[in-house]
Amino acid sequence: MKNRFIKKPNKQKKKRQVIPLRLNILFFVIFILFSALILRLGVVQIVQGETYKRQLEETDDVSVTKNVPRGVIYDRNYNLLVGNSAVKSITYARSEKTPPSEMISVAKKLDKLITVTPDTKLTERDLQDYWILTHEKASLARLTKAEKNLDGAKAYKKQVENVTKADLDSLSSEDKRIATIYKKMTAGYALSQVAIKSKGVTDEEIAKVSENLESLPGVDTTTDWNRFYTYDETLRSILGSVSTEKQGIPSDKVDYYLAQGYSRNDRVGRSYLEAQYESVLAGQKSKSNSVLDSNGNIVETVEKYEGSKGKDLVLSVDVEFQKKVEEILKNNMQIGKASGGSDLFDRAFAVAMDPYTGQVLALAGQKINDKGEYEDYSLGNFTTAYNMGSAVKGATVLAGIMSDAITENTVFVDQPIVFKGTEPKSSWFNRHGERSLSLNPVGALEISSNSYMYQTAMKMAGAKYVYKGPFRASPETFNKMRYYYNQFGLGVKTGIDLPGEQVGFKGDDKTVGKILDFAIGQYDSYTPLQLAQYGATIANGGYRIQPTMLKEIRDPSTNGDTVGKVATEQEPKVLNQIGVPSSAIKEVQEGFYAVTHGGNGTGKGYFGDLPVSVAGKTGTAQAFYDGPKKESAMAGVWNTTFVGYAPAEKPEISIAVVVPWGYRDNGSSDPKINMKISAQIFKAYFDLKEERAKAGKDTSKVDQPINNKAAAAAAQTKLND
């Protein structure tokens, strides 16, 4: 019997999947919402499409920008030099189509909410315009039929002519206040903010205006800023200035700034550091989108970007040292003015810099004005030029070596130089040959031998000296000598980060004998800053470093107590290296040391009280006056100078001092204030260094505090008062 396998049915039944009721309800709700959305889109597109299309065509989006606070400026030790004082401000921005009638209406409303003093500078035309706007019907009624048919500008001109004195006399004080507000409203460009009131705005005025903004189209309440200067006139001419809103962009730079996204009435740096670092200090303006209707009125404003404050500058200048140098100049200028023949003496300059980095530690200049008062004239260090005299003889020696005219060991006998038909030219100590000395470069610098430099220049010119013979040399020798002098920074721009630097003046008398005057610093003229760069080049071993006013750029402070993080550090920039062996530079350095320490040194006796040794070169130049007193033009005067550095073994500070027109060339005696100033500057520097070391001051902290908060706060309060 065969086995049969019978397939048994599966008793387990498949369960039927049932969708929960709640899920069904959810699907139904979603269906209803989608249906409503589709219905709404249909209504918008089909029923209201034309309406919205017209509204879109009747509106326009424009970008409106607002200024942000500028970056501040510190000295190298994080003392605040230039800061911002926030002030409440009520502003106005008109559209391109805002009618004058609306502006007058807004001005009238503002007059009820804020206190405005009538502008004393309201012109007759301002008042005529105001009268016409507020008496439109009466003004038009005065026009003849023919005048009414004139084009707009000519018709308006007739309206102005028809305004009478009686009409203007009828204007009340209230009218003049409103006219003042209206004038300010029209001062700016379309869609750019102008300040209606930015001084003395009270909290009550801010509150009143804020509550009524809906009825004041174009009006806003905001915060403006003003620059304050912690140290008054210290470095004032170097720090520069910022334009007012009324001044806006300087006319000679309109195209440049507009291309950078500025508005015409933006406040920008007008001069010197504020102008030089405008792109750093200005920051990024805030941006908002304003929707305008077909009449040009602002319907809605939405902020897109809140803007960012400008970055902060940390200068290389030490403000405490700078103030001491300025005081040293003033005190010694008083001594100079008390000396005979000083009636033309009115200025003095001093530059101190780190010879290895080019960082300017002090840039001081003082000038006596017509009232006998001292004025900051720091900018004169790079915008005015003078004959520097014997201070440049180090360049003459090295120029002679570079041109193979002399060597480091060349010896010349100091003697009066006499050419056919000319007066003898001699050293100050050897007028008639009574002290003829055999000198090498070191000895020539120590005793400041003119004769040595004359003979070096003659060698460079390829001329052979014959007593009372002719002096034959190519005029090209002037350019040859300038080529070598330029390598030290004499007669070329130093490259400092300040606008307006001058290169000095080239002597224009091509008489070949002037080559000798060139060699002793009495032909071409140089700026005090050029003299300082030359001195630093000698001090550091032959590298011409670009001077800089900037130490670093920092991000804005986040708390007002410490400076921000370092964004950029200024690196030293070597412009060129002097083309001589290091032994030649050392020869000149030895000569500079002998000037201040040698038995015959022209600077001996002025630096003995200092804790460090000084090396340098004195200078006295016979020059011609070319200052502000025109009646004394070309009068014979003497300039006195000094260039040097310390410590002599490893310099950390290099200085140049220039005292132009110190006394007349009429037998007056030299009060030697160039030397007194120089010695006192070195002393001030090393005294400060010692004081700070004892106090344990550290300016290398990560969270570096702002060191003069109390002084800055006092300056800010003074500005607001």
C-alpha positions as CSV (number, residue, x, y, z in Angstrom):
1,M,0.0,0.0,0.0
2,K,1.4,3.3,-1.0
3,N,1.9,6.0,1.4
4,R,0.0,9.1,0.6
5,F,1.1,12.5,1.8
6,I,-1.9,14.7,2.3
7,K,-1.2,18.4,2.4
8,K,-2.9,19.9,5.4
9,P,-4.3,23.4,5.2
10,N,-2.4,26.1,7.2
11,K,-4.5,26.9,10.2
12,Q,-2.7,30.3,10.8
13,K,-4.7,33.0,8.9
14,K,-3.0,36.1,7.6
15,K,-3.8,39.1,9.7
16,R,-5.4,41.9,7.8
17,Q,-3.5,45.2,8.2
18,V,-5.8,48.0,9.5
19,I,-4.8,51.7,9.3
20,P,-5.4,53.4,12.7
21,L,-8.1,56.0,12.9
22,R,-5.7,58.7,14.0
23,L,-3.5,58.2,11.0
24,N,-6.6,58.6,8.7
25,I,-7.5,61.8,10.5
26,L,-3.9,63.1,9.9
27,F,-4.1,62.3,6.2
28,F,-7.4,64.0,6.0
29,V,-6.1,67.2,7.7
30,I,-3.1,67.2,5.3
31,F,-5.4,66.9,2.4
32,I,-7.5,69.8,3.6
33,L,-4.4,72.0,4.1
34,F,-3.0,71.2,0.6
35,S,-6.4,71.9,-0.8
36,A,-6.5,75.3,1.0
37,L,-3.0,76.1,-0.2
38,I,-3.8,75.3,-3.8
39,L,-7.0,77.3,-3.5
40,R,-5.1,80.3,-2.1
41,L,-2.4,80.1,-4.8
42,G,-5.2,80.0,-7.3
43,V,-6.7,83.2,-5.8
44,V,-3.4,84.9,-5.7
45,Q,-2.4,84.0,-9.3
46,I,-5.8,84.2,-11.0
47,V,-7.9,86.6,-9.0
48,Q,-5.3,89.0,-7.5
49,G,-2.4,88.4,-9.8
50,E,-2.8,91.7,-11.7
51,T,-3.1,93.7,-8.4
52,Y,0.1,92.2,-7.0
53,K,1.9,92.7,-10.3
54,R,1.0,96.4,-10.3
55,Q,2.2,96.7,-6.7
56,L,5.5,95.1,-7.6
57,E,6.0,97.3,-10.5
58,E,5.2,100.4,-8.4
59,T,7.8,99.5,-5.7
60,D,11.6,99.4,-5.8
61,D,14.3,97.9,-3.6
62,V,17.3,100.1,-2.7
63,S,20.2,99.6,-0.4
64,V,20.8,102.1,2.3
65,T,24.1,102.1,4.2
66,K,25.0,103.6,7.6
67,N,28.4,104.5,9.0
68,V,29.8,102.6,11.9
69,P,32.3,103.9,14.5
70,R,35.9,104.2,13.3
71,G,38.7,102.2,14.8
72,V,40.6,103.9,17.6
73,I,44.3,104.6,17.8
74,Y,46.7,103.6,20.6
75,D,50.4,104.2,21.2
76,R,52.9,101.4,21.4
77,N,52.1,100.8,25.1
78,Y,48.3,100.7,24.6
79,N,47.5,104.2,25.8
80,L,44.5,105.4,23.9
81,L,45.4,108.4,21.7
82,V,42.3,108.8,19.6
83,G,38.9,107.5,20.6
84,N,35.2,107.7,19.8
85,S,32.7,109.5,21.9
86,A,29.2,108.2,21.2
87,V,26.4,110.8,20.8
88,K,22.7,110.4,20.4
89,S,21.6,111.7,17.0
90,I,18.4,112.4,15.1
91,T,18.8,111.8,11.4
92,Y,16.9,112.1,8.2
93,A,17.1,110.3,4.9
94,R,15.1,111.5,1.9
95,S,14.3,109.5,-1.2
96,E,15.0,110.7,-4.7
97,K,11.3,111.7,-5.2
98,T,10.5,113.2,-1.8
99,P,8.7,116.5,-2.5
100,P,9.8,119.6,-0.6
101,S,6.3,120.0,0.8
102,E,6.6,116.7,2.6
103,M,10.0,117.7,4.0
104,I,8.6,121.0,5.3
105,S,5.7,119.0,6.9
106,V,8.3,116.7,8.6
107,A,10.4,119.7,9.7
108,K,7.3,121.3,11.3
109,K,6.5,118.1,13.2
110,L,10.2,117.8,14.4
111,D,10.2,121.4,15.6
112,K,7.5,120.3,18.1
113,L,9.5,117.4,19.3
114,I,13.1,118.6,19.6
115,T,14.8,121.8,20.5
116,V,16.6,123.4,17.6
117,T,18.3,126.8,17.7
118,P,17.8,128.9,14.5
119,D,21.0,128.7,12.4
120,T,22.8,132.0,12.3
121,K,24.2,131.0,8.9
122,L,20.7,130.9,7.3
123,T,21.1,132.9,4.1
124,E,18.6,135.2,2.5
125,R,18.1,132.6,-0.2
126,D,17.4,129.9,2.5
127,L,14.7,132.1,3.9
128,Q,13.3,133.0,0.5
129,D,13.0,129.2,-0.4
130,Y,11.3,128.6,2.9
131,W,8.8,131.4,2.4
132,I,7.9,130.2,-1.1
133,L,7.4,126.6,0.2
134,T,5.1,127.8,3.1
135,H,3.3,130.4,1.0
136,E,3.0,128.5,-2.3
137,K,-0.4,130.0,-3.4
138,A,0.7,133.5,-2.6
139,S,4.0,133.1,-4.4
140,L,2.4,131.7,-7.5
141,A,-0.2,134.4,-7.5
142,R,2.5,137.0,-7.9
143,L,3.6,135.5,-11.2
144,T,2.3,137.0,-14.5
145,K,0.7,134.7,-17.0
146,A,3.8,134.8,-19.1
147,E,6.0,133.9,-16.1
148,K,3.8,131.0,-15.2
149,N,4.4,129.5,-18.7
150,L,8.2,129.6,-18.2
151,D,10.0,126.3,-17.6
152,G,10.4,125.3,-13.9
153,A,13.8,126.7,-13.1
154,K,13.1,130.1,-14.7
155,A,9.6,130.4,-13.1
156,Y,11.1,129.6,-9.7
157,K,13.7,132.2,-10.2
158,K,10.9,134.7,-10.7
159,Q,9.2,133.5,-7.5
160,V,12.4,134.1,-5.6
161,E,12.8,137.6,-7.0
162,N,9.2,138.4,-6.0
163,V,9.9,137.6,-2.3
164,T,10.0,140.9,-0.5
165,K,11.9,142.1,2.6
166,A,8.5,142.4,4.3
167,D,7.9,138.7,3.6
168,L,11.2,137.8,5.2
169,D,10.6,140.1,8.2
170,S,7.3,138.4,8.8
171,L,9.0,135.1,9.5
172,S,8.9,134.2,13.2
173,S,11.4,132.5,15.3
174,E,9.5,129.3,14.8
175,D,9.7,129.7,11.1
176,K,13.5,130.2,11.3
177,R,13.8,127.0,13.4
178,I,11.8,125.0,10.8
179,A,13.9,126.6,8.1
180,T,17.0,125.4,9.9
181,I,15.7,121.9,10.1
182,Y,14.7,121.9,6.5
183,K,18.1,123.2,5.4
184,K,19.8,120.3,7.2
185,M,17.3,117.8,5.6
186,T,18.3,119.0,2.1
187,A,22.1,119.0,2.9
188,G,22.5,115.3,2.2
189,Y,22.2,113.1,-0.9
190,A,19.1,111.0,-1.6
191,L,19.0,107.8,0.6
192,S,21.9,108.9,2.7
193,Q,21.5,109.9,6.4
194,V,22.1,113.5,7.5
195,A,22.1,114.6,11.1
196,I,19.3,116.9,12.1
197,K,20.5,117.2,15.6
198,S,23.6,115.4,16.9
199,K,24.7,117.6,19.8
200,G,22.9,117.9,23.1
201,V,20.2,115.4,22.2
202,T,18.2,114.5,25.3
203,D,16.7,111.1,26.2
204,E,13.3,112.9,26.2
205,E,13.8,114.0,22.6
206,I,14.8,110.6,21.5
207,A,11.7,109.1,23.2
208,K,9.4,111.7,21.6
209,V,10.8,111.2,18.1
210,S,10.8,107.4,18.4
211,E,7.2,107.4,19.4
212,N,6.3,109.4,16.3
213,L,8.4,107.7,13.6
214,E,5.4,106.5,11.7
215,S,4.4,110.1,11.0
216,L,8.0,111.2,10.3
217,P,9.0,109.5,7.1
218,G,12.8,109.4,6.7
219,V,13.5,110.3,10.3
220,D,15.4,108.0,12.6
221,T,17.1,108.0,16.0
222,T,20.6,106.6,16.0
223,T,24.0,106.9,17.6
224,D,26.7,109.0,16.0
225,W,30.3,109.5,17.1
226,N,32.9,112.2,17.4
227,R,36.7,111.8,17.7
228,F,38.4,112.8,20.9
229,Y,42.1,113.2,21.5
230,T,43.4,112.2,24.9
231,Y,46.6,114.2,24.8
232,D,45.3,117.5,23.2
233,E,48.0,118.8,20.8
234,T,50.5,115.9,21.3
235,L,51.1,114.4,17.8
236,R,47.9,116.3,16.7
237,S,49.2,117.2,13.2
238,I,50.3,113.6,12.6
239,L,47.1,111.9,13.8
240,G,45.2,113.8,11.2
241,S,41.5,114.7,11.1
242,V,38.2,113.2,10.0
243,S,35.7,115.1,7.8
244,T,32.4,116.3,9.2
245,E,29.2,115.0,7.6
246,K,28.8,118.4,5.9
247,Q,32.3,118.2,4.4
248,G,31.9,114.6,3.4
249,I,34.4,113.1,0.9
250,P,37.2,115.5,-0.1
251,S,36.5,116.9,-3.5
252,D,39.8,115.7,-4.9
253,K,39.1,112.1,-3.9
254,V,35.4,111.8,-4.8
255,D,35.8,109.3,-7.6
256,Y,38.1,107.1,-5.6
257,Y,35.8,106.9,-2.6
258,L,32.6,106.5,-4.6
259,A,34.2,103.5,-6.3
260,Q,34.9,102.0,-2.9
261,G,31.2,102.2,-2.0
262,Y,31.2,105.4,0.0
263,S,28.5,108.1,-0.1
264,R,29.3,111.7,-0.8
265,N,28.6,112.9,2.7
266,D,30.4,110.0,4.5
267,R,32.9,111.0,7.1
268,V,36.4,110.0,6.1
269,G,40.0,110.6,7.1
270,R,41.1,113.9,5.7
271,S,44.8,113.9,6.6
272,Y,47.8,112.0,7.7
273,L,47.2,108.8,9.8
274,E,43.4,109.1,9.6
275,A,43.7,109.3,5.8
276,Q,46.6,106.9,5.4
277,Y,44.7,104.1,7.2
278,E,41.2,105.0,6.2
279,S,40.5,101.5,4.9
280,V,41.5,100.0,8.2
281,L,39.8,102.5,10.5
282,A,36.6,102.9,8.6
283,G,35.2,99.4,9.1
284,Q,32.2,97.9,7.2
285,K,29.1,100.0,7.0
286,S,25.8,98.5,7.9
287,K,23.4,97.7,5.1
288,S,19.6,97.6,4.9
289,N,17.1,97.3,2.2
290,S,14.5,100.0,1.9
291,V,11.3,99.4,-0.2
292,L,10.1,102.5,-2.0
293,D,6.7,103.1,-3.4
294,S,6.0,104.6,-6.8
295,N,6.4,108.1,-5.2
296,G,9.8,107.3,-3.8
297,N,8.6,107.1,-0.2
298,I,10.2,104.5,2.1
299,V,7.6,101.8,2.7
300,E,9.7,99.3,4.7
301,T,13.3,99.0,5.8
302,V,14.9,95.7,6.7
303,E,18.5,95.4,8.0
304,K,20.7,93.0,6.0
305,Y,24.1,93.5,7.7
306,E,24.7,95.3,10.9
307,G,28.2,96.4,9.9
308,S,31.4,96.1,11.8
309,K,33.5,98.6,13.6
310,G,36.8,99.6,12.1
311,K,40.0,97.9,13.3
312,D,42.3,99.7,15.7
313,L,45.8,101.1,15.0
314,V,48.6,100.6,17.5
315,L,51.3,103.1,16.7
316,S,55.0,102.6,17.2
317,V,55.2,106.0,19.0
318,D,55.6,106.0,22.8
319,V,53.3,108.8,23.9
320,E,55.0,109.3,27.2
321,F,58.4,109.6,25.5
322,Q,56.8,111.8,22.8
323,K,55.5,114.3,25.4
324,K,58.9,114.5,27.0
325,V,60.6,115.1,23.7
326,E,58.1,117.9,22.9
327,E,58.8,119.5,26.3
328,I,62.5,119.2,25.7
329,L,62.1,121.1,22.4
330,K,60.1,123.8,23.9
331,N,62.5,124.4,26.9
332,N,65.5,124.6,24.6
333,M,63.8,126.8,22.1
334,Q,63.3,129.3,24.9
335,I,67.0,129.1,25.5
336,G,67.7,129.7,21.8
337,K,65.2,132.6,21.6
338,A,67.0,134.3,24.5
339,S,70.3,134.2,22.6
340,G,71.5,136.9,20.2
341,G,70.5,136.9,16.5
342,S,67.6,134.5,17.1
343,D,64.8,136.7,15.6
344,L,64.3,134.3,12.7
345,F,64.4,131.1,14.8
346,D,60.9,129.6,15.1
347,R,61.1,125.8,14.9
348,A,62.9,122.6,16.0
349,F,62.6,119.0,15.2
350,A,63.5,115.6,16.7
351,V,63.0,112.1,15.4
352,A,63.7,108.9,17.4
353,M,63.4,105.5,16.0
354,D,64.4,101.9,16.5
355,P,67.3,101.5,14.0
356,Y,66.6,97.8,13.4
357,T,62.8,97.8,12.9
358,G,62.2,101.4,11.6
359,Q,59.5,101.9,14.2
360,V,59.3,105.6,15.0
361,L,59.4,106.1,18.8
362,A,58.9,109.9,18.7
363,L,58.2,112.3,15.9
364,A,58.3,115.7,17.5
365,G,58.3,119.2,16.0
366,Q,57.5,122.5,17.6
367,K,56.9,125.9,16.0
368,I,56.4,129.4,17.4
369,N,53.5,131.2,15.8
370,D,52.9,134.9,15.4
371,K,51.5,135.2,18.9
372,G,54.6,133.6,20.4
373,E,52.7,130.4,21.2
374,Y,54.1,126.9,20.6
375,E,52.3,124.7,18.0
376,D,52.7,121.1,17.2
377,Y,54.7,120.8,14.0
378,S,55.5,117.1,13.9
379,L,54.6,116.9,10.3
380,G,57.5,119.3,9.5
381,N,59.8,116.3,10.1
382,F,58.9,115.0,6.6
383,T,57.3,118.0,4.8
384,T,60.1,120.5,5.3
385,A,63.8,120.3,4.3
386,Y,67.0,122.1,5.4
387,N,70.8,122.0,4.9
388,M,72.1,119.6,7.5
389,G,75.8,120.5,7.5
390,S,78.5,118.2,8.8
391,A,76.0,115.6,10.2
392,V,76.0,114.0,6.7
393,K,79.8,113.5,6.6
394,G,79.4,109.8,7.4
395,A,77.6,109.5,4.1
396,T,80.4,111.4,2.3
397,V,83.1,109.0,3.7
398,L,81.1,105.9,2.7
399,A,80.3,107.4,-0.7
400,G,84.0,107.9,-1.3
401,I,84.6,104.2,-0.3
402,M,81.8,102.9,-2.5
403,S,83.0,104.8,-5.5
404,D,86.7,103.7,-4.9
405,A,87.8,107.3,-4.5
406,I,89.2,106.5,-1.0
407,T,89.7,103.4,1.2
408,E,89.1,102.8,4.9
409,N,92.7,103.8,5.5
410,T,93.0,106.8,3.2
411,V,94.9,109.7,4.9
412,F,94.5,113.3,3.8
413,V,96.2,116.3,5.3
414,D,93.7,118.8,6.5
415,Q,94.6,122.1,4.7
416,P,92.7,125.1,3.3
417,I,91.6,124.4,-0.3
418,V,92.3,127.3,-2.7
419,F,91.3,127.3,-6.3
420,K,92.0,130.0,-8.8
421,G,89.8,133.1,-8.4
422,T,88.0,131.8,-5.3
423,E,88.1,132.3,-1.5
424,P,89.9,129.6,0.5
425,K,87.7,126.8,1.8
426,S,88.8,125.2,5.0
427,S,87.9,123.4,8.2
428,W,86.6,125.4,11.1
429,F,89.7,124.6,13.1
430,N,92.2,125.3,10.4
431,R,91.3,128.6,8.7
432,H,94.8,129.6,7.6
433,G,96.7,126.3,7.7
434,E,97.9,126.8,11.3
435,R,96.6,123.3,12.3
436,S,97.2,121.0,9.4
437,L,96.6,117.5,10.6
438,S,97.0,114.1,8.9
439,L,93.5,112.4,9.2
440,N,92.0,109.1,8.4
441,P,88.2,108.7,8.1
442,V,87.8,108.2,11.9
443,G,89.9,111.3,12.7
444,A,88.1,113.3,10.0
445,L,84.7,112.5,11.5
446,E,85.9,113.1,15.1
447,I,87.1,116.6,14.4
448,S,84.6,117.3,11.6
449,S,87.2,118.1,8.9
450,N,85.8,119.9,6.0
451,S,89.1,119.6,4.1
452,Y,89.0,115.8,4.3
453,M,85.5,115.8,2.7
454,Y,86.5,118.3,0.0
455,Q,89.4,116.1,-1.0
456,T,87.2,113.0,-1.0
457,A,84.7,114.8,-3.3
458,M,87.5,115.9,-5.6
459,K,88.7,112.2,-5.9
460,M,85.1,111.2,-6.7
461,A,85.1,113.9,-9.4
462,G,88.4,112.7,-10.8
463,A,89.9,116.1,-10.2
464,K,93.6,116.6,-9.2
465,Y,94.0,119.4,-6.7
466,V,96.6,122.1,-7.5
467,Y,96.9,125.0,-5.1
468,K,95.4,128.1,-6.8
469,G,94.9,126.1,-9.9
470,P,91.6,125.6,-11.7
471,F,89.0,123.0,-10.5
472,R,87.9,120.9,-13.4
473,A,85.1,118.4,-12.8
474,S,82.0,117.2,-14.6
475,P,78.7,118.5,-13.4
476,E,77.6,114.8,-13.5
477,T,79.5,114.5,-10.2
478,F,76.5,116.0,-8.5
479,N,74.3,113.1,-9.7
480,K,77.1,110.6,-8.8
481,M,77.2,111.9,-5.2
482,R,73.4,111.9,-5.0
483,Y,73.3,108.3,-6.1
484,Y,75.4,107.3,-3.1
485,Y,73.6,109.6,-0.7
486,N,70.3,108.3,-1.8
487,Q,71.3,104.8,-0.5
488,F,71.2,106.3,3.0
489,G,67.9,107.9,2.5
490,L,69.2,111.4,1.9
491,G,67.4,113.1,-1.0
492,V,64.8,110.3,-1.5
493,K,61.5,109.5,0.2
494,T,62.0,107.4,3.3
495,G,58.8,105.5,2.6
496,I,57.2,106.4,5.9
497,D,53.5,105.5,6.1
498,L,52.3,109.1,6.0
499,P,51.0,111.1,3.0
500,G,52.8,114.3,1.8
501,E,56.4,113.3,2.3
502,Q,58.9,115.6,0.6
503,V,62.3,114.6,-0.8
504,G,64.0,117.9,-0.1
505,F,65.6,120.2,-2.6
506,K,68.5,119.8,-5.0
507,G,71.0,122.7,-5.2
508,D,70.5,124.4,-8.6
509,D,73.8,126.2,-8.9
510,K,75.8,124.0,-11.2
511,T,79.1,125.7,-10.5
512,V,81.4,122.7,-10.1
513,G,83.0,124.2,-7.0
514,K,79.6,123.5,-5.3
515,I,80.6,119.9,-5.3
516,L,82.7,120.7,-2.3
517,D,79.8,122.3,-0.5
518,F,77.7,119.2,-1.2
519,A,80.3,117.0,0.6
520,I,79.8,118.9,3.8
521,G,76.0,119.1,3.7
522,Q,75.7,122.7,2.5
523,Y,74.2,122.2,-1.0
524,D,71.3,119.9,-1.1
525,S,68.6,120.0,1.6
526,Y,67.0,117.1,3.4
527,T,64.1,116.5,5.8
528,P,64.7,115.7,9.5
529,L,63.2,112.2,8.8
530,Q,65.7,111.6,6.1
531,L,68.5,112.5,8.4
532,A,67.1,110.1,11.0
533,Q,66.9,107.2,8.4
534,Y,70.6,107.9,7.5
535,G,71.6,107.8,11.1
536,A,69.7,104.5,11.7
537,T,71.5,103.0,8.6
538,I,74.8,103.8,10.2
539,A,73.6,102.5,13.6
540,N,72.4,99.1,12.3
541,G,75.4,98.3,10.2
542,G,74.3,99.5,6.8
543,Y,70.7,98.5,6.2
544,R,68.3,101.3,5.2
545,I,65.0,100.4,7.0
546,Q,61.7,102.0,6.0
547,P,60.4,104.1,8.9
548,T,56.9,103.3,10.1
549,M,54.4,104.8,12.5
550,L,52.5,101.5,12.8
551,K,53.3,98.7,15.2
552,E,50.3,96.5,14.7
553,I,46.6,96.4,13.7
554,R,44.2,95.0,16.2
555,D,40.6,93.9,16.1
556,P,38.2,96.2,18.1
557,S,38.1,95.8,21.8
558,T,35.2,93.6,23.0
559,N,34.8,95.0,26.5
560,G,36.4,98.5,26.5
561,D,38.9,97.4,29.2
562,T,41.5,95.5,27.0
563,V,42.6,95.9,23.5
564,G,41.4,93.5,20.8
565,K,43.4,90.6,19.3
566,V,46.3,91.2,17.0
567,A,45.1,91.2,13.3
568,T,48.4,92.2,11.6
569,E,51.9,92.9,12.9
570,Q,54.1,95.3,11.1
571,E,57.3,93.6,9.8
572,P,60.6,95.6,9.2
573,K,61.2,96.4,5.6
574,V,64.7,96.7,4.3
575,L,64.9,99.1,1.4
576,N,68.5,98.5,0.5
577,Q,71.9,97.6,1.9
578,I,74.9,99.9,1.7
579,G,77.3,98.5,-0.8
580,V,80.5,98.5,1.3
581,P,82.2,95.9,3.5
582,S,81.1,95.8,7.1
583,S,84.5,97.0,8.1
584,A,83.8,100.3,6.3
585,I,80.6,100.8,8.2
586,K,82.5,100.0,11.4
587,E,85.1,102.7,10.5
588,V,82.3,105.3,10.3
589,Q,80.8,104.0,13.6
590,E,84.2,104.4,15.2
591,G,84.3,107.9,13.8
592,F,80.8,108.7,15.3
593,Y,82.0,107.3,18.6
594,A,85.1,109.5,18.5
595,V,82.8,112.5,17.9
596,T,81.3,112.1,21.4
597,H,84.2,110.5,23.2
598,G,87.4,111.5,21.5
599,G,89.8,114.1,22.8
600,N,89.0,116.4,19.8
601,G,85.3,115.3,19.3
602,T,82.9,118.0,18.4
603,G,80.3,116.4,20.6
604,K,82.5,115.7,23.5
605,G,81.2,116.8,26.9
606,Y,77.4,116.6,26.2
607,F,76.7,113.0,26.9
608,G,78.9,112.1,29.9
609,D,76.0,112.0,32.4
610,L,74.1,109.3,30.5
611,P,74.1,105.7,31.8
612,V,75.0,104.5,28.2
613,S,77.5,105.5,25.6
614,V,76.3,107.6,22.7
615,A,77.8,107.8,19.2
616,G,76.8,110.4,16.6
617,K,77.7,113.3,14.4
618,T,77.3,117.0,14.9
619,G,76.4,119.4,12.2
620,T,76.4,123.2,11.5
621,A,75.3,124.5,8.2
622,Q,75.6,128.1,6.8
623,A,72.3,128.6,5.1
624,F,69.8,131.2,3.8
625,Y,66.5,131.9,5.5
626,D,63.4,130.9,3.6
627,G,60.8,131.0,6.3
628,P,57.5,132.9,6.8
629,K,59.1,136.3,7.4
630,K,59.3,137.4,3.7
631,E,61.1,140.6,4.5
632,S,64.1,138.6,5.7
633,A,64.2,136.2,2.8
634,M,67.8,135.0,2.0
635,A,69.2,136.4,5.2
636,G,72.3,134.5,6.3
637,V,71.5,132.0,9.1
638,W,72.9,128.9,10.7
639,N,71.3,125.5,11.0
640,T,72.5,123.2,13.8
641,T,71.9,119.4,13.7
642,F,72.9,116.1,15.4
643,V,72.4,112.5,14.4
644,G,73.3,109.7,16.7
645,Y,72.4,106.5,18.5
646,A,72.8,104.6,21.8
647,P,74.1,102.4,23.2
648,A,77.0,102.8,20.8
649,E,77.8,99.0,21.1
650,K,74.3,97.7,20.3
651,P,71.9,100.6,19.4
652,E,68.3,100.5,20.5
653,I,67.4,104.1,19.7
654,S,68.6,106.4,16.9
655,I,67.8,110.1,16.8
656,A,68.1,113.1,14.6
657,V,67.7,116.7,15.8
658,V,67.4,119.7,13.5
659,V,67.3,123.3,14.6
660,P,66.9,125.5,11.5
661,W,67.7,129.2,11.4
662,G,68.9,129.1,15.0
663,Y,70.9,132.3,14.8
664,R,71.9,134.9,12.2
665,D,75.2,134.9,10.4
666,N,76.2,138.2,11.9
667,G,78.7,137.2,14.6
668,S,76.0,135.7,16.9
669,S,77.2,132.8,19.1
670,D,75.8,129.3,18.8
671,P,73.8,128.4,21.9
672,K,74.3,124.7,21.1
673,I,70.7,123.8,21.7
674,N,71.0,121.0,19.1
675,M,73.4,119.2,21.5
676,K,71.4,120.0,24.6
677,I,68.2,118.6,23.0
678,S,70.0,115.5,21.9
679,A,71.5,114.7,25.3
680,Q,68.1,115.3,27.0
681,I,66.3,113.0,24.6
682,F,68.7,110.2,25.3
683,K,68.4,110.7,29.0
684,A,64.5,110.8,28.8
685,Y,64.5,107.6,26.9
686,F,66.7,105.6,29.2
687,D,65.2,107.1,32.4
688,L,61.7,106.0,31.2
689,K,63.1,102.5,30.4
690,E,64.5,102.2,33.9
691,E,61.3,103.5,35.6
692,R,59.2,101.0,33.7
693,A,61.6,98.1,34.5
694,K,61.3,99.0,38.2
695,A,57.5,99.2,38.0
696,G,57.4,95.9,36.2
697,K,55.2,97.2,33.4
698,D,54.5,94.4,30.8
699,T,53.0,95.2,27.4
700,S,53.2,91.7,26.0
701,K,50.1,90.3,27.8
702,V,47.5,88.4,25.8
703,D,44.6,90.4,27.4
704,Q,46.5,93.7,27.2
705,P,44.7,96.3,29.3
706,I,44.1,99.8,28.0
707,N,46.6,101.7,30.2
708,N,45.2,105.2,30.3
709,K,41.4,104.7,30.8
710,A,41.1,107.5,33.3
711,A,42.9,110.1,31.0
712,A,40.8,108.9,28.0
713,A,37.6,109.2,30.0
714,A,38.5,112.8,31.1
715,A,39.2,113.8,27.4
716,Q,35.9,112.3,26.3
717,T,34.0,114.2,29.1
718,K,35.8,117.4,28.0
719,L,34.6,116.9,24.4
720,N,31.0,116.3,25.5
721,D,31.0,119.3,27.7
